[in-house]
């Protein structure tokens, strides 16, 4: 590829909003703040699966789609499909479309954009 040119896969992703990660939208950024707050700014996997209760750092937290936004587009902005986990846990879970621990949404507050 010549210097200064853009890969064709990146050009296609820009044109096709279906392939763009929801995290790039203002809507998702607002929802992300809501999910982090709902989950107490703590990695739910570290707490539930590994029993690490002092994992209170706000660094490296990510909002993970339980069911992949690529496979389940209707759930991309659904709060019950989103969970706060740390970067390590997010990489470990990948795009498996399931969690490897028991979790259910607690204290669901109404959310509107």
Buried (B, 14 or more C-beta within 10 A) or exposed (E): EEEEEEEEEEEEBEEEEEEEEBBEBEEBEEBBEBBBEBBEEBBBBBBEBEEBEEBEEEEEBBBBBBBBBEEBEEBBBBBEBBBBBBEEBBEEBEEEEEBEBEBEEEEEEEEEE
